């Protein structure tokens, strides 16, 4: 978004937004650190394994007009998780964060980064996030918070649905589980991109 998200009160939230916040509370703020770290480590291992065998040409192939290639998705996650790691470190240290990580963040020129280099950065930022969690315990205070731009698809009065953006503040445990959820969303996006690329290659060969 271009700065249009606002911090909302609970009374202003739609049911879908409340459900999302309930998930973050149960899986994040109220969950044991070991469970949070296990989920993050599993997601990081899964997404790294998903992109590991891909060649640069396959990773650069866009599944359709205006849609991100796998290379661009990984670039987005590197940039988002790198800033997320900085904020998570602040939260674990008890420092409240002022600014949120923008949605849709990418580097200045994703295509200029070599695919092998990008995958190395991907793995490195994952290690950094897990190492930050290793410095925390369940006794680490949850008082510090950071704003996160939440995006949830909500039903309209006419029966249609559309994504709703808003800013919400979260403690370090909730913040960590949102990093997990963000990466899981993009695992699905990468799989869809690869399926689309495979279908296009099959049609071209047929």
C-alpha positions in Angstrom: 0.0 0.0 0.0 1.0 3.6 -0.4 0.7 4.7 3.3 -3.1 4.2 3.3 -3.3 1.7 6.1 -4.5 2.9 9.4 -4.3 1.4 12.9 -7.9 0.3 13.7 -9.7 -0.3 17.0 -11.2 -3.7 17.6 -14.7 -2.3 17.3 -13.9 -1.3 13.6 -12.7 -4.8 12.6 -14.6 -7.1 10.4 -15.1 -10.8 11.3 -12.4 -12.0 9.0 -10.0 -9.5 10.5 -10.9 -10.7 14.0 -10.3 -14.3 13.0 -6.9 -13.4 11.7 -6.0 -11.6 14.9 -7.3 -14.6 16.9 -4.9 -16.9 15.0 -1.9 -14.6 15.7 -2.8 -14.5 19.4 -3.1 -18.3 19.7 -0.2 -19.2 17.5 2.0 -16.3 18.5 1.5 -14.3 21.7 0.0 -17.1 23.7 2.2 -19.9 22.2 5.4 -21.4 23.7 8.5 -20.1 22.0 9.5 -23.7 21.0 6.3 -24.1 18.9 6.9 -20.8 17.2 10.5 -21.5 16.3 9.6 -25.0 15.1 6.9 -23.6 12.7 9.3 -21.0 11.4 12.2 -23.4 10.9 9.9 -25.9 9.1 8.5 -23.2 6.8 12.0 -21.8 6.0 13.3 -25.4 5.3 10.3 -26.0 3.0 10.6 -22.9 0.9 14.4 -23.2 0.6 13.9 -26.8 -0.6 11.3 -25.6 -3.1 13.6 -23.1 -4.8 16.8 -25.0 -4.4 16.6 -27.2 -7.6 15.3 -24.4 -9.8 17.6 -23.0 -12.5 17.8 -19.2 -13.1 15.8 -19.4 -16.3 12.9 -21.1 -14.6 13.0 -18.8 -11.6 12.9 -15.8 -13.9 9.9 -17.0 -15.9 6.7 -15.0 -15.1 3.5 -17.1 -14.9 1.5 -14.3 -16.5 1.3 -10.6 -17.2 1.8 -8.5 -14.1 2.5 -11.6 -12.0 5.8 -12.1 -10.1 8.3 -14.7 -11.1 9.8 -17.0 -8.5 12.9 -14.9 -8.6 10.8 -11.8 -7.8 9.0 -13.6 -5.0 12.2 -14.7 -3.4 13.6 -11.1 -3.7 10.5 -9.8 -2.0 10.9 -12.3 0.9 14.6 -11.5 1.3 13.9 -7.7 1.5 10.8 -8.1 3.8 12.4 -10.7 6.1 15.6 -8.7 6.3 13.8 -5.7 7.7 11.6 -8.1 9.7 14.7 -9.6 11.3 15.9 -6.1 12.3 12.5 -5.3 13.9 12.2 -8.7 15.6 15.7 -8.1 17.2 14.4 -4.8 18.5 11.3 -6.4 19.9 13.2 -9.2 21.7 15.5 -6.5 23.2 12.4 -4.6 24.5 12.5 -1.8 21.9 9.3 -0.6 20.4 9.3 -0.2 16.6 7.8 2.9 14.9 7.5 2.1 11.2 6.1 -1.0 9.5 7.6 -3.1 6.7 5.8 -2.0 3.5 3.7 -4.6 1.7 5.1 -5.6 -1.7 8.6 -4.6 -0.8 11.3 -5.5 -3.4 14.9 -4.5 -4.0 15.6 -1.7 -6.5 16.3 -4.1 -9.3 15.5 -7.7 -8.5 16.7 -8.9 -11.9 20.2 -7.6 -11.3 20.7 -10.0 -8.5 22.1 -13.4 -9.5 19.9 -16.3 -8.7 22.5 -18.2 -6.7 23.3 -15.0 -4.8 19.7 -14.4 -4.1 19.2 -17.9 -2.7 22.2 -17.5 -0.5 20.7 -14.3 0.9 17.4 -16.1 1.4 19.0 -18.8 3.5 21.1 -16.3 5.5 18.1 -14.1 6.5 16.3 -17.3 7.6 19.3 -18.2 9.8 19.3 -14.7 11.3 15.7 -14.8 12.3 16.1 -18.2 14.0 19.2 -17.0 15.8 17.2 -14.0 17.1 14.6 -16.4 18.5 17.4 -18.4 20.1 18.3 -15.3 22.1 14.7 -15.2 23.6 12.9 -17.3 26.1 9.3 -17.6 27.1 10.1 -15.1 29.9 11.2 -12.4 27.5 8.7 -9.6 28.0 6.0 -9.0 25.4 5.6 -5.3 26.1 7.4 -3.9 23.0 5.5 -3.8 19.8 5.8 -3.2 16.1 3.2 -2.2 13.5 2.5 -4.8 10.8 0.5 -4.2 7.7 -2.2 -6.9 7.7 -4.0 -8.0 4.6 -7.2 -10.1 4.9 -9.8 -10.9 2.3 -13.2 -9.8 3.6 -16.7 -10.3 2.3 -18.7 -7.3 1.1 -22.4 -6.7 1.5 -22.9 -7.6 -2.2 -21.3 -11.0 -1.7 -18.0 -10.2 -3.3 -14.7 -10.2 -1.4 -11.8 -7.9 -1.5 -8.5 -7.6 0.4 -8.6 -5.2 3.4 -5.4 -3.6 4.6 -4.8 -2.2 8.1 -1.9 -1.6 10.5 -1.9 -3.6 13.8 0.7 -3.6 16.5 2.1 -6.9 17.7 4.6 -8.3 20.3 7.7 -10.3 19.3 6.0 -13.7 19.5 3.1 -12.5 17.3 5.5 -10.8 15.0 7.5 -14.0 14.5 4.4 -16.1 13.7 3.4 -13.5 11.1 6.8 -14.0 9.4 6.0 -17.7 9.3 2.5 -17.0 7.9 3.9 -14.5 5.3 6.4 -17.1 4.0 3.7 -19.8 3.9 1.5 -17.6 1.7 4.4 -17.2 -0.7 5.1 -20.9 -0.8 1.6 -21.2 -2.3 2.5 -18.4 -4.8 5.7 -20.1 -5.8 3.9 -23.4 -6.4 1.3 -21.7 -8.5 4.0 -19.9 -10.6 5.8 -23.2 -11.2 2.6 -25.0 -12.1 1.7 -22.2 -14.6 5.2 -22.3 -16.1 5.0 -26.0 -16.5 1.7 -25.8 -18.2 2.9 -23.1 -20.6 6.0 -25.2 -21.4 3.8 -28.2 -22.1 1.5 -26.3 -24.4 4.5 -24.9 -26.3 6.0 -28.3 -26.7 2.7 -29.8 -27.8 
